[in-house]
Amino acid sequence: MPDRGRRRRALAVSTAAYLALALVLWWQVWSSHPTSTTTCGCGDSALFLWFFAWPAHALAHGLDPLHSTAMSYPGGVNLLANTSELALGVVLAPVTWIFGPVASMNVALTLAPALSALAMFVLARRWVSWAPAAFAAGLLYGFSPLVLVSLSDAHLMLGWAVVPPLVVACCDELLFGTRPPVVVGLMLGLLLVIQFLVGTEVLLLLGIAGVFATVLLLAYGLRHRDAVRAGARRVAGGLAVAGAVTVVVLAYPAWYALAGPSHISGRVWPLIDVALEGTTLHDYLWPTPVSAGFTLFTHRVGGYQGPTLSGQYVGLGMVAVAVVGLVVWRRDRRLWFFGAMTVVSVVLSLGASRTVWLPWQLADGRPLLQDIIPSRFLVVTYLALAVMLAVVIDRTRTEIRQRVGPVDGADQGWVPSLAGLAVAVVALAPIAAYLSPTVPMVTRPVRPPTWFTTVAPRLPARSVLLVFPVPYQVIESAMAWQAVGDFPYAMVGGGGPGGVVQRTGVERAGAEAIGRASFSFTGQMLRPGDVAASRYALSAWGVTGVILPDQPGLPAYDRVTSVPYTVAFVTAVVGRAPVRQAGSWVWNGVARAPRAGVAPAPASVDACTSRGAGGSTAAVERVAACVLALG
C-alpha cells in the first residue's frame, strides 16, 4: 500500500506539472480571451477550427456530424476522410455550445501536450522505479518538437499523441502482465478506435511500427521458446478481443471514410508526392535555424505567426544518452528493443528520394500508404527515445546508489538522484533551448470581418456564398469566419484534401480562375475563357452571393492579392456591380444576375483594373463601372 500511495502521488504531481507547463505554453491564450484568441484564425488552424465547430453544430441541430455541405457546397465534406479530429470535436461539443469553437480548440491544444506527456509517464512507470525518470520521458515525448510544432498549426491529429504510449502499455500488459487478457484487449481495441477518430494517419503509423515490433519479438521468441509458449494463449486472446472490438466499432466509420459521401479517391494530395516529405539525418542532430522566408510566407497567407521551427530535432545529447546507455546496459532487452524501433522509425521517416534508394519507396504508390507523410514516423521515434531515456535515467540512479552507499554512516541518497537528473539535463536541455523561442506560443485574435458578424447572421435560409479569399487557394481564413458564426450560410470551396481544386470536376476551370482572382504569387491577369468558366461554376454550385472583405485593418492573411482585380473579375462574371456593405464588397442575387452574353476581353478587364490604383472605395467603384461599360 505505501508503494501504491507513492505512485499515486507521483502521478498526481506529474499531472499537475504537465498541466502547468501546458498553461505556460499557451499563456497568451489563457491570459487574454480564450474564447476568441488562438494560434490563428488563418491557415490550417482555420480548417481545424471549422472541424471543431461542425460536430457541435450538427449534434445541436440534428444533422450528420460525419458529413457537411456547409463547406465545399454542394458536394460537401466527409469529415472521416479528412483530418477532422472528430473524437475531440464530439467530446468537446459542450464547450463549443457554451463558449464557441475557439474555446474548445484551445482546450484541446492545451491538454494535448499535457495528456501526451502523462500517457508516456504511465507507460514509463511500468519499467522504472524512480518517478522523475518517467517524468523526464513524458517531457521528451509530450513536449517534443514534433508535438509543439504540430500544435502551432492546430494539427491535433498529430499533436494529440495520447494514444500511442497507452497502446504500447496494453501490449506490454498482454505480454508480461497479470490483468485479464479480455480486459486488456478491450482497452486496446477502444484505444485503436479513439486513434482512428483522432487521426487515421497515426493509426497507420502504429500499425506499421507494430509489424516491425512483432518481427523483433518473434526473433526474441526463437531464442526463448518456453517463455513464448507460456504467454502465447494470453496474447492471442487479448489481441482477438482487441481485433473484434476494432472491427465491430470501426466497420461503418471505415467504410464511410473510404466509400461514403464525398470520400476521397486516389492520392489525398494529387499534385504532391508526400513520400518525398521526409526527415534528414542532419536535422535530427543539429537544430534547424528559424526560416525567415517561411515565417514571412505564413505571415502573409496564414499559418503560425511565430518563428517556424523543425519538428524533428532530437539533439546530440539525447542520442548520446541513448547510445551510451545501450552500451553500458547492453543486456537490457528494453533498451535493445526500443533502440531498434528508434532506428527503424528514423529510417522510415527519411521517406523516399529521387537520388538514392530508401526503404519507404516500397510503400510509395500503395493504397493508403501512399498518403502517409514519412516524417510523421517521428511519433514512433520520440516514443521509443522517451522510453530509452526513462530506462537510462533509472538505471543510472540505481547503479550509482549501489556503488556509493552510505559514507561515514551518512545517507548519500542525493548523489544517485543528482546523477539521474544530470542524465535528464544532457538529453533534454538542448531540445528545451531549441524550443524556447516559441514559448509561450504566439497567438492571434480570431476576428471575422464585420460583414460576417453583422450581416451574415440575417441571411435568408439556404444562402450559398462564394467568399473571398477562397479557402482552397492558399488563404483559408474564410472557414474560421463561417465556423465562429455557427454556419449561417453554405460556402463553395473549402480547405483540406477535400477542397483541392483538382477534385471540383466539371467546374474545375472556373474554380481555378476564381482561385487566381483570389490569390496569386505570380501576378493576376484574366485569361481567355476565365469568365465563361467561372459563370458556369457559379451556376453549377448554386451561388447566391459573393463576398469580398475590404475593411481597414484586416490582417494580410485575411486579404486577397488585389481588391481591384477581384472586383473587376467578379463583376465581369456576375454582370453587375457590387455594393459596399459593412466593410465588404457584396454581389447579392447572383443566381438571378444576367450572366449571358459575350465575356469582356481579358485586356479590357485588365485595363479597367488599373483604374483601381490606391484601392479607395471610389477607385474600386470606378473599376466595376468600367467593366460593366464593356458590355
N, C-alpha and C positions, 0 to 999 in steps of 0.2 A: 504493500500500500504506500509506504513512503516514496518508493521509486515512481509509482504511478502518479502520486501527487506532484513530485518534482517535474515529471514530464508534462503534466497539465499546466503547471505554472510556466514552464519554458514555452509551451505552445501559446499560452495567453500573452506572455511578454513579447514573443516574436511577432504575433499577430498585431499587437499594438505598435510595435516598432515599424513593421512594414507599412501599416496604415499611415503612420506619422510621416514616413518617407514619401509615400504616395501623395499626401497632402502638401508636402513641401514641393514635390514635383509639379503639382497642379495648383500652386498657391495663387497664381494670378486668376484662376477661375473662382476659387472659394473665398478669396478676399475681396472679390468685386461683385459681379452679378452672375451667379451660376446658372440662372435661367435664360440668360441672353449673351453669355460670353463663353467661348470655347476655343479650340485650337484655331478654327476659322470657319466661317460660313461659306467657304470657297473651296475650289479644288476637290479632291476626293472626299474631304470632310463634308462637303455639301451633299454628296451622294449618300454617305453613311448617316448623315442627319436625316435624310429622306427615309432611309431604311429603318431608322428608329421610330419615325413618325407614323409610317404606314400601318404596321401591325396594330398599334393602339387605335388609330382611326378606324381600321377595318373592324376590330372587335367591338368598338363602341357603336358602330353603325350597321352591324350585321353583314359585313362584306367579307370577301375572301382574303385572309391575311397572306395567302401564298401567291396571289396574282393581283395585279392592279393595272387599270387603264388610265389612272391619274397621270402617269408618265408614259412616254412613248405611245401616246394615243394614235390610232385606235387599236393597234395590236397589243399594247401593254407590255408589262414586265413580269417575268417569272422570278419571284424572289429566291426560290430554291436553286435556280440556275445561275444566280448571281451571288456575289459575296455579301449577302444581306444580313448575316449575323442574326438570323431570325430568332434564335433562342433568347438572345439578350433583349431584343425588341419586345418580345412577348412577356418575358419575366418583368421587365421594367415598364410595361404598359401603364400600371397605376401611377408611376412617377410622371409619365408623359401626360396622362389625363389631367393631373393636378398642376404640374409645373411646366409642361411642354417638352418637346423633343430635345432641346438643347440641354436641359437639366438631366434627362435620362441618359443622354450620351456622355455627359460629364461624369455621372455616377459610374458608368461602365469604364470610362477612361481612367478614373481614379482607382477603382477596385482592381483593374486588370493587373498592374504590376504587383500590387499587394497580395492578391489571391494566387497569382502565379508563383510568387516567392514562397507563399505559405504552402502551396502544394509541393514544391520542391523540398521545403523544410520537413514536411510529413514523410516524404519518400526517404530523404537522407537519414532521418531518425531511425529508420529500420536498420541501418547499418553502422551508426556511430553512437557512442555513449555520451559524448560531450555536446550539449545543445549549441554552443557557439559555432561548432563545426558545421552543423546543419544550417544554422542561421546564415553563415557565410555562403553556403551553397545556394540558399534562397536568394541572397543578394545578387549573386552572379547570374542566376537564371531569370529571376523575376524583374530585375532592373538592368538587364543586359542591353547592350546597344541595339540588338535586334528588336527587343520589346519596345524600348523607348523611341527608336526611330519609327517603328510601325505606328505607335500611338500618336506621334506628331502629325500624322495624316489620318488619324482615326481608323487605321487598318486593324480593327479589333479581331478580324478573322485570323490574324497572325499574332497580334499583341496580347490577346486574351489566351495566354498559354497555360491555362489552369489544368486542362485535361491530361496532357502527355505524362507528367510525373505520376499522376494518380493511376493511369493505365499501367505504367511500369510497376507501381506498388501492388496493383492487383495481380499482375503476372508473377511477381516475386512471392506473393502470398500463396498463389496456386502451386508454385514450385517448392517452396520451403516453409510455408506457414502451417497453421493448425486450424484456421477457421474453416467451416463447412464449404466445400467447393461450390455447392449450389449458390450459396450466398455471395461468394466472391465472383462467381460467373455472372450472377445477376447484376452486381455492381459494375463489373467490367462492361457488360452489354449496355447498361444505361449510360456509362461514360462515353462509349462509342456513339451512341445516339445523340448525346449532347454535342459531341465534337462535330458530328455531321451537320447539326443545326447551327453551329457557330461558324464552322469553316471546313468545307469538304477537302480543300487542298491539304490542310494539316492532317486530316484523317488519312488521306492517301500517303502522305509522308510517313505517318506512323505505320501504315501497312507495309510500305517498302522497308522501313527500318526493322519491322517485325520479321520480315523474311530473312534478313541478314542475321538478326539476333537468334532466330531459330537455327540457322546453319551453325552458328557458333556454339549454341547449346547442344546440338546434336553431335558436333565434333567432341565436345567435352563428354557427352554421354557414351561415346565409343570407348572411352578410357575408364569410365566409371559406370559400368552397366548395371551393377547391383542397385546403385542409388537411383538410376533412371527407372529401372524396373519397379522399384518400390513406389515411386511417385507418379508413374505413368497414368494409372487409372484416375488418380485425383486430378491431374492436369487435364486429361481428356474430358472428364466430367464437367469441370469448370468451363473449359473452352466451348463445350457443346451447349451449355446453358447460355453463355455469352453470345454464341453464334445464333441461337434460337431467338433470343431477345432482340438482337440487332436485326435479323431478317424480318421478324414479325412487325416490329415497330417501324422499320425504315422501308419496308416494301413499297408502300404508297408514296412516301416522300421521295424515294429514289426514282421511282417511275415518273413522278411529277417533274423532278429536276431534269431528267433525261428525255422525256417524251411528252410532258404536259404542255399546256397552253403557253405560247411564247418561249418554248425551250430553245436552247442554243444548239445549232448544228455546226459540225466542223470545228475548226480551231476557235477557241474563245476570242483570241485577238488575231483576226485574219491576216493583218499586214505585219505582224511582229512574230519573229521566231524566238519565243521565250526560252527555248533551250540554250540560247546564247547569253541569257541573263544570269550568268554565274558569278561566283566569287573569284578572288585572286589570292594566291598564297601570300603575296606581299601584304595585302590589306588585313590579313589575319594577324600579322606580327607587328606591323608598324601603323601608327594612326594616320588615317587619311585626312589631309587638311580640309577645312571648310571650303567648299566650292563657291567662290564669289559669283561666278557666272550663273550657276544653278540657283543660287539664292535670289539673284536679280530676276531670273526667269519666274520663280514661284511668286515673287512679289508682284509681278505683272499679271500673270494668268491665274494665280491661285495655287494654294498649297501651304505648307507650313511656312509661317512668316519669320521664323527664327533661323539660326545657322543650320545648314544641312550637313549632317554627319553620316558616317558609314555605319551600317548595322552589323558589320561582320568583324569588328575589331575584337580580338582576344588578348593580344599583348604577349610580349616575351615573358613577362612574369608568370602568367598563368601557364604558358607552355612549359616553362622551366619547372614549375611546381608539379605538373603532371608527369613530365619525363623523369625528373629526379625521384619522385615518389614511386613511379613504376620500377625504377632500377633498384631503389633501396628495399622496397617491399615486393620484390618480384614474385613471391609465392602467393600474393593476394589475388585471388581469382576475380574479385570485383574490379580491381584496377586493370587487369588484363582485358576483361570483358568490355568495360566502358572505354578503355583506351582503344580497343579495336573498333568500337562503334563510333568513336570520335574520328578515327582515320577514315572509316567507310563514309561517314556523313560529309567529311571535308572533301573527299574525292568526288562524291556525287554532287556536292554543291558547286563544284567548278563548272558544271554544265557541259555544253558541247562547244566545239571550237571549229573554226574554218581552217586552222593551220595544223593542229595536232589532234590525234585521236584521243578522246576521253570517254570513259565508260557510259556517261549519260547519253551519248549519241545512240546507244542501243534503244533508248526509250523514245527518242525523237520520232514523231510521226505515228506513235502508237496511240490508240484511243485512250482518253483520259490522261495518260502520262504526258502527252504532248502539250498539255496545258499547265503542267506544273512548272513553276519558276524555280530552277535548281538552287538558287541562292537561299531559298527558304528551308533547305535542309539544315540551315543554321539552328532551327528549333531543336533538332536532334543533337547537333554539336554542343550547344550550350547545356543541354540536359546532361549529356554524358560527362562534359567537363565539370559541371557542378557536382555531380556525384563523386568524381575523382577528387575534387577539391575537398569535399567533406571528409572523405576517407583519409586523405593525406594529412589534413589538419589533425584529425582524431588520432591517427597512428603516431604522428609526431609527438603529440602531447603524452600519449601512453608510453611511448619509448623513452622520452625524457624523464617521465615520472619514475619509471622502473630503474633508470640509471642513476638519477640524482638521489632519491630517497631523503630521509631526514639528515640534516647536517648539525652536529653537536646537539642532537636532541630536538632541534627546531624543525618544524614542518616547512619544507620548501615548495609547497604546492603551487605557489605563484610562478615558479620557474617553468614548469611544463606548460602552464596556461599561456605564459608570455611567449613561449616558443611557438605554440599553436597559433596565437594571434599574429606573430611575425610572418608565418606562412600565409595567412589570410591577407595580410597587407601586401606582401610581394605579389600575390595573384590579383588582388582587386584594386590596388592603388592606381596602376596605370589606366585601367578602364574608367575608374572614377574621375581621374584627371581629364581623360578624353571627353567624357560626357558633361563635365562641369559647365561648358558654355551654354548648354541647353537646359540648365536647371536654375530657376523654375522654367517650365515650358512657356514659350511665348504664346499669347492668346490674342484674339481679336473679338470685338463685339459682333454679333450677328444682327445686322440692321438692314432688313429689306428696304428697297426704295419705297418712298412714300405711297406711290400708287398701289402697291401690294398690301399695304396696311389700311388704306382708307377707301379705295375703290373696289379692289378685288373681292372683299367680303360681301359686297352688294351686287355682285354679278348675277345675271339670270342663271337658272339651273341649266346644266349641260353646256356651259360655255367651254369652248376649246380654243386655247391660246397658243400662238407662236410667240415665245418670249425670247427677246434678245438680251444678252448674248445667248445663243442657242447652246444648250448644255452638252451637245455631242461634239462641239467644235472648241476644244481646249478649255474654255472658261465654263465652269459648272455651277456658278452661284445660283442660277435660276431654280435649281432643285431645292436649295435651302429656303428660298423665298416661298415656294409652294408649301414646303413642309411646315414651317413655323406658322403659316396662315391656316393650317388644318385643311388643306386641299379644297379651296373654294372653286376650283376650275380644273379641267383636264389640260394637259400640256403635251404638245407634239415634241418628239425628240426626247432624249434622256441620256443619262450617263451610264458608265459601266459597260460591260461586254454587250448587253442587250441594246445599247444605244449606238453601237458602231455603225457608221453610215453605210457600210457595205451590206448591212442587213435590212436596209429600207426597201428593197425590192424594186418595183417599177418606179417608185418615187425617188430613186437614188440620185438621178441627175439634178432634180430640183433640190433635194436635201443638200447635195454638195454645193450648189450655187448659193443657197441660203447660208450654209456654213461659211463660205468665203466672204459673204456680206457681213457676217458676224465678226469673224476674227481671222487675220492672216498675218503671217510673218513676212510675206513676200510682196506686199502691196495688193491693192484691191482695184481690179478693173473688170467691168462687165464683159462677159464672153458671149459670143453668138449662141443663142439657144437658151441662155440662163433664164430669161424672163418667162418664156413659154414653159420650160421645165418646172419652174417654181410655181407658176399658175396651176399646172396640173397637180403638183404635190399638195398645194393648199386645198384644192378642191377634193382630192382623194382623202386627205386627212380630215376634212370637215372643219377646217379652221374658221372660227367666228370672229376672232380679233387678233391683232398683232400689237405687242407692247415693246417699246424701246425706252428703257430708263435713261434719263439725261439730266438728272438733277445735280446741282453743285455739291461737291464734297464726296461723291461716290469714289470708293477705292478703285484703283486701277483694275483689280481683279473682278470688278462688277461692271466694267465698261466694254463696249465694242471698240474695234480698232478706230473707226471713223464714223461719227454720228451722221455727218452729211452724206457719206456714201451709202450707209444703211438706209437712211431716209429716201434717197434717190432710188435705190434698188427696190424697196418695198412699195414705194409709190408707183413705180413702173409696173410692178407685178400686180398690185391691187387695183390700180386705176383710179385712185382717189387720194387726196391729200390727208395727212394726219392732223389730229387736233392735239393741242397741248393740254395735258390733264395731270395734275398732281405730280409735276416734275418729270413726266414721261411723254413720249410721242406715241399716240394711240390711233390705230386704224380700227374702227368699230364696223360691225356689219360686213365683215369680209366675205361671208358666204353669199351676200347679195350684191357685192361690188361688181361693176361692169369690167370684166377682165378680157372680153373678147377683142378681136382686132389685131392689127399688126403691132408687134412689140417694137418699142423705140430702138433705134440703132445704138449699139454699145458706145460708140464715140460720142453721140449726142448726150447720153446719160452721164458719161464721164465729164463732159463739158459742163453740164448742169451741176455736178458735184463740186466743181471748182468754185461755184458761187457761194458755197457754204464756208469759205475760209473764215476762221475765227470761231465758228460754232455757236454764235449767238442765236437766240430764238428767231430773230428777224432773218438772219442768214439762212437758217435751216428752212424756214418757210419759203424763202426765195428758191431754194433747191427744189422743193416739192412743186411749186408753181411752174418752174422751168420744165420739169419732167412732164407735167400734165399738158403743158403747151405743145409738147412734141406730138400730141395726138395719139 
